[in-house]
Amino acid sequence: MAIAVIAKLNVAEGKEAEFEEIMLGLAEEVRAKEPGNQLYTLCKDDDGNYLVMELYESPEALATHGQSEHFKAAGAKFAGVMAGRPEIQRLEVVG
């Protein structure tokens, strides 16, 4: 069963460029190091809100992502640029 995740990220005002640099680096590592990840893309809506669209081949692949060293290392880097916790929506892929 594939799992999709949409994460709305609350970035501190004035920290957008720093956030993008960290996030794009993480996305590159996820794509290179997580074979169970099928999509990990940073997006921005018309209001300037950031979202990450993620797709994993299984719940186990999502769990692997959360426990990865690159994900944990990025978490420390985000400490100064976030304005709050992300809003995470986890979805079962139907088709």
C-alpha positions as CSV (number, residue, x, y, z in Angstrom):
1,M,0.0,0.0,0.0
2,A,1.5,3.3,-1.1
3,I,1.4,6.3,1.3
4,A,1.2,10.0,0.3
5,V,2.0,12.8,2.6
6,I,1.3,16.5,2.3
7,A,3.3,18.6,4.8
8,K,2.4,22.3,5.2
9,L,5.5,24.0,6.6
10,N,5.3,27.1,8.7
11,V,8.4,29.1,7.8
12,A,9.4,32.2,9.9
13,E,9.0,35.5,8.2
14,G,12.3,36.6,6.5
15,K,13.7,33.1,6.7
16,E,12.3,31.8,3.3
17,A,15.6,31.7,1.4
18,E,17.4,29.9,4.3
19,F,14.5,27.5,4.5
20,E,14.5,26.8,0.8
21,E,18.2,26.0,0.8
22,I,17.9,23.5,3.7
23,M,14.7,22.0,2.3
24,L,16.1,21.5,-1.3
25,G,19.2,19.9,0.2
26,L,17.1,17.5,2.2
27,A,14.9,16.7,-0.9
28,E,18.1,15.9,-2.9
29,E,19.2,13.5,-0.1
30,V,15.8,11.8,0.2
31,R,15.7,11.2,-3.6
32,A,19.3,9.8,-3.6
33,K,19.2,7.7,-0.4
34,E,15.6,6.4,0.0
35,P,14.7,3.9,-2.7
36,G,11.2,3.6,-1.2
37,N,10.5,7.3,-1.8
38,Q,8.8,8.0,-5.2
39,L,8.3,11.8,-4.8
40,Y,9.6,14.4,-2.4
41,T,9.0,17.9,-3.9
42,L,8.9,21.4,-2.3
43,C,6.0,23.5,-3.6
44,K,4.8,27.0,-2.8
45,D,1.2,28.3,-3.2
46,D,0.1,31.7,-4.4
47,D,0.1,33.0,-0.8
48,G,3.7,32.0,-0.2
49,N,2.9,29.0,1.9
50,Y,5.3,26.0,1.6
51,L,4.2,22.4,1.1
52,V,6.1,19.2,0.6
53,M,4.4,16.6,-1.5
54,E,5.7,13.1,-0.7
55,L,5.0,9.6,-2.0
56,Y,6.2,6.3,-0.5
57,E,5.8,2.8,-1.8
58,S,4.8,1.5,1.6
59,P,4.3,2.5,5.3
60,E,7.7,1.0,5.9
61,A,9.4,3.3,3.4
62,L,7.7,6.3,5.2
63,A,9.0,5.0,8.5
64,T,12.5,4.6,7.0
65,H,12.3,8.3,5.9
66,G,11.5,9.5,9.4
67,Q,14.4,7.5,11.0
68,S,17.0,8.4,8.3
69,E,20.2,10.3,9.4
70,H,19.7,13.0,6.7
71,F,16.1,13.7,7.9
72,K,17.2,13.9,11.5
73,A,20.2,16.2,10.6
74,A,17.9,18.5,8.6
75,G,15.6,18.8,11.7
76,A,18.3,20.5,13.6
77,K,19.0,22.9,10.7
78,F,15.3,23.9,10.6
79,A,15.2,25.0,14.2
80,G,16.0,28.6,13.5
81,V,13.8,29.0,10.4
82,M,10.5,27.5,11.3
83,A,7.6,29.4,12.9
84,G,5.8,26.3,14.2
85,R,5.3,22.6,13.8
86,P,4.4,21.4,10.3
87,E,0.8,20.3,9.5
88,I,1.0,16.7,8.3
89,Q,-1.6,15.0,6.2
90,R,-1.1,11.3,5.6
91,L,-3.1,9.6,2.9
92,E,-3.5,6.1,1.6
93,V,-3.1,6.0,-2.1
94,V,-6.1,4.5,-3.8
95,G,-5.0,4.4,-7.4
